[in-house]
Amino acid sequence: MTTSQPTVLIVGGGPAGLSAALHLDELGIRAVVVDRQVRPGGHAADFTCKASPECVRCGACMVTDRASLLKQRSGISWMAPAAVAGCRQNGGFHVDIRKADGDMGLKADAVILTTGFTPFDPSEKPYGYRKGSNGNVITHLELEVMLHGQGTVRRPSDGALPETIAFIQCVGSRDLVLGRPWCSCVCCGSALRMAKRIQQENPSVKATFFYIDVQSFSRNFDTVYADFKTKIRMVRAIPGDVVGTADDRLRVGYFDPVERRYTEEIFDMTVLSVGMGPNPDTPEIARIFGVALDRFGFLGKAPNGVFVAGSAVQPMGIADSMASGVAAAKSALKYLAKNRG
């Protein structure tokens, strides 16, 4: 594929990749987006609007808007499902792309890597989580999908409206034993906003929020957080275990910070806020494009002509990922201007 117009390859079509592609297109630069998933938006494509009832700036609608714009822009090529298989650099980037209908080569003048994140698998934690089991312990990403698709929360086991829900934070984050000491940044705000939205639709639902501490997630955080605390019970403790009961409920055990003793409570449903980590294919993508990895496996320093953005670099929310994608696009434009005269 040859053209006199500069071409930027974007690997990953989540919030950062979409934003980078749209910014380049607005300035007349051709963008080719390669993604493993047919649908643009990455994990965020399944995120639900958390307005309760007013907008809380969660960013979910911005992903939908950008995915729609992508389809309208003739200057952006969406290539999916597809994956990068190799790259040779000689007067540009000669990239091998593997597709279901056959492999192809692409000549790019610059590359932006926005390969996103993978959620922590909590199956080995003592919380009774089993993916696909229709159990009542789910992750906050699965709750996002549920609210996005059904518009309401239901117990997977029987479809009933839960009367009590426990939200457990920092599952696979800030855990030195697992070698994952970083904060995933977005879980606190996401979980609290979903809890409030659930209560907005079903005021009888009682939500309990188990946490280490709460990360700031809004420009007017103090006011917003004060409002959350009037509706959501806050417990500064991380449960040690979650065990199913004979009547299909969940027994959550934790050290009560007020009573200073171990206690147990029964809930209808438990939501685990799982941490963000590097994608399994990140080391291979880094090798192909000569990008360094940081000590946790996220993308680090990149060579000339290659730029990194979004949650492939570090955990970040939708708005920050979009801003990171635009920043990478601007850096790519400066590189193209310098290297193409």
C-alpha positions in Angstrom: 0.0 0.0 0.0 1.7 3.2 -1.1 0.6 6.8 -1.0 2.2 10.2 -1.0 0.0 11.1 1.9 1.6 10.4 5.3 0.2 7.4 7.0 0.1 6.7 10.8 -0.5 3.2 12.0 -2.4 3.0 15.3 -2.3 -0.3 17.1 -5.4 -0.5 19.3 -8.8 0.9 18.9 -9.8 1.9 22.4 -10.4 5.4 23.7 -6.8 6.5 23.1 -6.5 4.9 19.6 -9.9 6.4 18.5 -8.9 9.9 19.7 -5.5 9.7 18.1 -7.1 8.6 14.7 -9.7 11.3 14.8 -7.2 14.0 15.6 -4.9 13.0 12.8 -7.8 12.8 10.3 -8.9 16.3 11.2 -5.5 17.5 10.1 -5.5 15.6 6.9 -3.2 12.7 8.0 -4.3 9.2 7.0 -4.7 6.8 10.0 -4.9 3.0 9.9 -6.3 1.5 13.1 -5.5 -2.2 13.7 -7.5 -3.9 16.5 -8.1 -7.5 17.5 -11.8 -6.8 18.1 -14.3 -6.0 15.4 -16.0 -3.3 17.5 -14.1 -0.1 18.2 -13.8 1.2 21.8 -12.0 -1.6 23.6 -13.2 -2.4 27.1 -14.9 1.0 27.3 -17.3 0.1 24.5 -19.2 -1.9 27.2 -19.2 0.8 29.8 -22.5 2.2 30.9 -23.6 5.8 31.3 -23.6 6.5 35.1 -25.9 9.6 35.1 -27.9 9.5 38.2 -29.8 11.4 36.9 -27.4 14.1 35.9 -24.2 13.6 33.9 -21.3 12.6 36.1 -18.7 12.8 33.3 -17.8 9.1 33.4 -16.8 9.3 29.7 -18.8 6.3 28.4 -20.8 8.4 26.0 -17.6 9.9 24.6 -16.4 6.5 23.5 -19.7 5.8 21.7 -19.5 9.2 20.0 -15.9 8.6 18.8 -16.7 5.1 17.6 -19.6 6.5 15.5 -17.3 9.3 14.1 -14.7 6.7 13.1 -17.2 5.1 10.7 -17.9 8.4 9.1 -14.3 9.5 8.4 -13.0 8.3 5.0 -9.5 9.2 6.0 -9.5 6.5 8.7 -9.1 2.8 7.9 -10.5 0.4 10.4 -8.7 -3.0 10.2 -10.3 -5.6 12.4 -10.0 -8.3 13.6 -6.3 -8.0 12.9 -3.0 -8.1 14.6 0.6 -6.9 14.0 2.9 -9.8 13.2 6.1 -8.0 12.5 7.8 -4.8 11.4 10.9 -3.8 9.4 12.1 -0.2 9.5 13.7 1.0 6.4 12.7 4.5 5.2 9.5 4.1 7.2 7.8 1.2 9.0 7.0 -1.8 6.9 4.4 -3.7 9.0 3.1 -7.2 8.5 -0.6 -7.4 9.5 -2.3 -10.7 10.2 -6.0 -10.8 9.2 -8.6 -13.6 9.2 -8.9 -13.3 5.4 -5.1 -13.3 4.8 -2.0 -11.4 5.7 -1.0 -8.1 4.2 1.8 -5.5 4.4 1.4 -1.8 5.3 3.8 1.1 4.9 3.5 3.6 7.7 5.4 6.8 8.4 4.8 6.7 12.1 3.3 4.3 14.7 1.1 4.9 17.7 0.7 2.0 20.2 -2.5 2.2 22.2 -2.9 -1.5 23.1 -4.9 -0.9 26.3 -5.0 -3.1 29.4 -6.2 -6.5 30.6 -8.3 -6.8 33.8 -7.0 -8.8 36.7 -8.4 -12.3 37.0 -9.7 -12.7 40.6 -10.3 -16.4 40.3 -7.4 -17.2 42.7 -8.5 -14.7 45.3 -10.6 -16.0 48.2 -13.8 -14.3 47.0 -15.5 -17.2 45.2 -15.3 -15.7 41.7 -15.7 -18.0 38.8 -15.9 -16.5 35.3 -19.0 -17.6 33.4 -20.4 -19.6 36.4 -23.6 -17.5 36.9 -22.4 -16.9 40.4 -23.3 -13.8 42.4 -19.6 -12.6 42.6 -18.8 -10.5 39.6 -16.2 -8.0 38.5 -17.0 -4.3 38.2 -16.4 -4.7 34.4 -19.0 -7.4 34.3 -21.4 -5.0 36.1 -20.6 -2.4 33.5 -21.6 -4.9 30.8 -24.8 -5.8 32.7 -25.9 -2.2 33.2 -25.0 -1.3 29.6 -27.0 -4.2 28.2 -29.9 -4.7 30.6 -30.1 -1.2 32.1 -30.4 -2.7 35.6 -28.6 -5.0 38.0 -29.7 -8.6 38.5 -28.2 -11.5 40.4 -26.7 -13.8 37.8 -27.8 -16.9 39.7 -31.6 -16.3 39.6 -32.2 -12.9 37.9 -33.5 -11.4 41.1 -32.9 -7.8 42.1 -30.3 -7.8 44.9 -31.3 -6.0 48.1 -27.7 -5.8 49.3 -24.5 -5.4 47.3 -20.9 -5.4 48.6 -18.4 -3.5 46.4 -14.8 -4.6 47.2 -12.0 -2.4 45.9 -8.4 -3.0 45.0 -8.7 -6.6 43.8 -5.4 -7.1 42.0 -4.2 -3.6 42.7 -2.0 -2.2 45.5 -1.1 -5.8 46.3 2.6 -6.3 47.0 2.2 -10.1 47.4 1.0 -10.3 43.8 3.7 -7.9 42.6 1.0 -5.4 41.6 1.6 -2.4 43.9 0.1 0.2 41.5 -3.3 1.9 41.9 -5.6 1.4 39.0 -6.9 4.9 39.4 -10.4 4.6 38.0 -12.0 1.8 40.2 -13.2 4.0 43.1 -15.0 6.5 40.9 -16.5 3.8 38.6 -17.8 1.6 41.5 -19.3 4.5 43.4 -21.0 5.9 40.4 -22.4 2.5 39.5 -23.7 2.0 43.0 -25.4 5.4 43.0 -26.9 4.7 39.6 -28.3 1.4 40.8 -29.8 3.1 43.9 -31.3 5.9 41.7 -33.2 3.2 39.8 -33.9 1.0 42.8 -33.8 3.0 46.1 -34.3 -0.1 48.2 -30.9 -1.5 47.2 -28.3 -1.1 50.0 -24.7 -0.7 48.9 -21.6 -1.2 51.0 -18.2 0.0 49.8 -15.1 -1.8 51.1 -11.9 0.2 50.5 -8.3 1.0 51.5 -8.8 4.7 50.7 -10.7 6.5 48.0 -8.8 8.0 45.1 -9.9 11.5 43.8 -12.0 11.1 40.7 -13.7 14.5 40.1 -12.8 18.1 39.9 -15.2 18.8 42.7 -14.3 15.6 44.5 -15.1 16.7 48.1 -18.7 17.7 47.2 -19.3 14.6 45.1 -17.8 12.2 47.6 -19.8 13.8 50.5 -22.9 13.1 48.5 -21.9 9.4 47.9 -21.4 8.9 51.6 -25.0 9.9 52.4 -26.2 7.0 50.2 -23.5 4.4 50.3 -22.2 2.7 53.5 -18.4 3.1 53.5 -16.2 0.5 55.4 -12.5 1.1 55.4 -11.5 -2.5 55.3 -10.7 -5.1 52.6 -12.6 -8.4 53.2 -10.5 -11.6 53.8 -13.0 -13.9 52.1 -16.4 -14.3 50.5 -18.2 -17.6 51.0 -21.5 -18.8 49.5 -24.3 -19.7 51.9 -26.9 -22.5 51.7 -29.6 -20.1 50.6 -27.5 -18.7 47.7 -26.3 -15.6 49.3 -22.7 -14.5 50.2 -21.0 -14.3 53.6 -18.3 -11.5 53.6 -15.8 -11.6 56.4 -13.6 -8.6 57.3 -12.0 -6.8 60.2 -14.4 -4.1 61.4 -12.3 -0.9 61.8 -14.9 0.6 64.2 -15.6 -2.4 66.4 -12.0 -3.5 66.1 -12.9 -7.1 65.6 -13.5 -9.7 62.9 -17.1 -9.7 61.7 -19.2 -11.3 58.9 -22.1 -9.9 56.9 -24.5 -11.5 54.4 -25.0 -9.9 51.0 -27.0 -10.8 47.9 -24.3 -9.9 45.5 -20.6 -8.9 45.5 -18.8 -6.7 42.9 -15.0 -6.9 42.7 -13.1 -3.8 41.4 -10.3 -5.6 39.5 -7.1 -3.9 38.7 -5.7 -2.9 35.3 -2.6 -4.6 34.0 -0.6 -4.9 30.8 -2.1 -6.9 28.0 -0.5 -10.4 27.5 0.7 -9.4 24.0 2.4 -6.2 25.2 5.9 -7.8 25.4 5.6 -9.0 21.8 4.3 -5.6 20.6 7.1 -3.9 22.4 9.7 -6.3 20.8 8.3 -5.7 17.3 8.5 -1.9 17.6 11.6 -1.7 19.8 9.7 -0.2 22.8 11.1 -0.6 26.4 8.9 -2.0 29.1 8.7 -0.5 32.6 9.3 -2.7 35.7 5.6 -3.7 35.8 5.3 -4.6 32.1 3.6 -1.4 30.7 4.9 0.3 27.6 7.8 2.7 28.3 10.4 4.6 26.2 9.8 4.2 22.4 12.3 4.8 19.5 11.9 7.6 17.0 8.7 7.4 15.1 6.9 5.2 17.6 4.6 6.7 20.2 2.7 5.1 23.1 -0.5 6.2 24.7 -3.5 5.3 26.9 -3.7 2.5 29.5 -0.9 0.6 27.7 1.4 3.1 29.4 -0.3 3.1 32.9 -3.7 2.7 34.3 -6.0 5.6 33.4 -9.6 6.4 32.8 -11.5 7.2 29.6 -10.9 11.0 29.6 -7.2 10.6 30.4 -6.8 7.9 27.8 -8.4 10.2 25.1 -6.1 13.1 26.1 -3.1 10.7 26.0 -4.1 9.6 22.5 -4.4 13.1 21.2 -1.0 14.0 22.8 0.6 11.0 21.0 -1.0 12.1 17.7 0.4 15.6 18.1 3.9 14.1 18.8 3.5 12.0 15.7 2.6 15.1 13.6 5.8 16.9 14.9 7.8 13.8 13.9 6.3 13.7 10.4 6.9 17.4 9.9 10.5 17.1 10.8 11.2 13.9 8.9 9.2 14.6 5.7 10.5 18.2 5.2 
